[in-house]
Amino acid sequence: ANYRAGKLMVFATNTGNNQMAEMVLAHDNTNAYLSVYGVIAAPYDAANTTTPLGTFTAGINNANVEIYMAQTRSNTAVKIVAHLIK
């Protein structure tokens, strides 16, 4: 509960496949609200049929906001850069 909102950039990688997503998050100590946009998966093909490595949701667990990634490929590595707002 130290921070009320944030903007996150999430990079996921798995065996030559990559995904980048940007998201904004806010919470009211009861619910977390997440908007994910700017998702790109690579390698990119002209038909844009590359499956993203995961989808994102957020929730509250005690006094913590948690962001979850439902992986479409197991063992996907994730890096996050976050700008948090009090």
N, C-alpha and C positions, 0 to 999 in steps of 0.2 A: 504493500500500500504506500510505499515511498514515492512512487511515480504514478501519475494519473493517465498518461498517454505516451505513445511512442511511435516512431517510424522505423521500420526494419527493412533491411535488405538481406535476403536469404539466398545463398548459393548452395546448390546440391550437386554432387557428382557421383557417378557410378560407372566404372569401366568405359570411359570415353563418352558417356552421355552426361550432359550438363543441363541444369535448370537454374534460372535466376528469377526471383520474384521480389516485388516490393509490396509492402503492406503497412497500413496504419492500424493502431490499436488504441482503444480507450476502455476504461472500466469505471464502475460506480461502487466498487467493493462487493457487489453481489453478482454482477454479470460482466463478461468481457465481450467487447464488440470489435470485430476484425473485418477489415476490408482488404482483399488481396487484388492487386492489379499489376500490370506490367510483367506478366509471366511469359517467359520465353524458354523454350526447350531446344536443345541442340544435340546432335547435328540436325540442322534445319533442312527441310526439303521443300520443294516448290508447292506441294500440296498441303504443307503444314500438318503432317500426320504424325510427327514425333510425339510420343506420349510423354507427358510430364512425369518427373520422378516422384511426385507426391502432391497432395493437396493439404491445405492448412485449416486449422480451427483453433480457437482459444477458449480458455475457461479459467475459473477461479478455484484454487485449491488452498483452503485456509486463508492466509494473508498473501498468497502468491498468485500472480497471473502466469498461466502456463500456455505456451504455444505448442500445438501438436502438429506433426507432419505424418500423414498416412502415406507410407511409402508404397509405390507401385513396384519397386525393385528392392529386395532386401539388401542390407549392408550399404545403404546410401550414406555417404558422408555429407555433413551439413556444416556450413560456416555462416555466422550471423553478424551483421554490423547493425547496432541499434543506437538511435538517438532518443533518449528518454526525457520526458517532461514531467516536472513535479507539479 
